[in-house]
Amino acid sequence: MSKLLLEPMVDFSQYDAIIDTRSPAEFALDHIPGAINYPVLNNEERARIGTIYKNDSAFAAKKIGAALVARNISAHLENHFLAFPYSWRPLIYCWRGGERSGAFTLILQRIGWKADQLVGGYQAFRRHVISELNDFASQFSFIVICGMTGTGKTRLLAELQGRQLQVLDLEGLAVHRGSVLGHHPEAPQPSQKSFETALWNTLRLFDPSKPVYVESESKKVGGLHIPDPLMARIRAGECIEIQAEITLRVQWLMEQYPHFLVDVPALEAQLISLTARYGRMQIEEWCAAAQAGEFAELVHALLVQHYDTAYQHSIERNFTHYPTKRNLDLAALSPAAFSALADQVLTLERA
């Protein structure tokens, strides 16, 4: 059987498909980018086989498991693969590159397709991701877009990315805006492993000779941890700070967090999480403003009393080159204003 070892520079694009044979639950936690999940055991079947293995014997588990695997592979072949030509070339993997992917690969090869099995499976891929993330931390230089909450840092990064510059959007990859109110109501955060895979998949396509633009972040974006070597490298980057009048910042935040304006209980729940820091009376005052629909006043108060103080303390303590930052002003919230801001960033880079 043809097996493929995961070398440092495996070109996954040489395959017509990457097939993950693990259960849907395993696949959801993390997988090779672009992989398609064709499980040989679903979540319930995998749990059942594990129970038989533990309570009965490995032989009994293998007998029942083999019947289930054969049935599921047959269904995948009939439902998904019959139209593929003789030249179709898939890469197959499971958790450790063992029996699940081995059975699938053997059947595909017997049919005549040039299927490869990934030796070591997902575990080998995971080790590869961690190793390369550590390497990337020493290879890339970062330009850090700083600025208090509401200065449009993420919007500026999108403008720079649209100009084909290298942008590492940590908040986008983490599906979180990086603050106590930063969760997306309809999109949960990925797992830590999936986040790290997304980081790897972004950085591996970048040119180390060119700078990478990134937003100033704490070590955690929501519930996800930025790998320490990468975080240290980002914090050593040159800093550009975006400044804006507080009225603009209030307007920007109200535009970016509309779900809190219509779901006051959700907003209150987030505010209550700050009770230990600010005390019950202050939280009750903020919640009362939310209940009264005084959102502009509430956002202004949160910026002045919470976000700005926390930002200034963190940025000065953690970002080495912040004292020599270069300042740029955001004049408005229009597309033209962000385009002009991107022009200024590029002028600074060329200088």
Beta strands, then each sheet from edge to edge (+ up, - down):
strand 1: 3-4
strand 2: 17-20
strand 3: 36-37
strand 4: 90-93
strand 5: 116-118
strand 6: 142-146
strand 7: 167-168
strand 8: 212-215
strand 9: 220-221
strand 10: 224-225
strand 11: 238-243
strand 12: 326-329
sheet 1: 1+ 5+ 4+ 2+ 3+
sheet 2: 7+ 8+ 6+ 11+ 12+
sheet 3: 9+ 10-
end
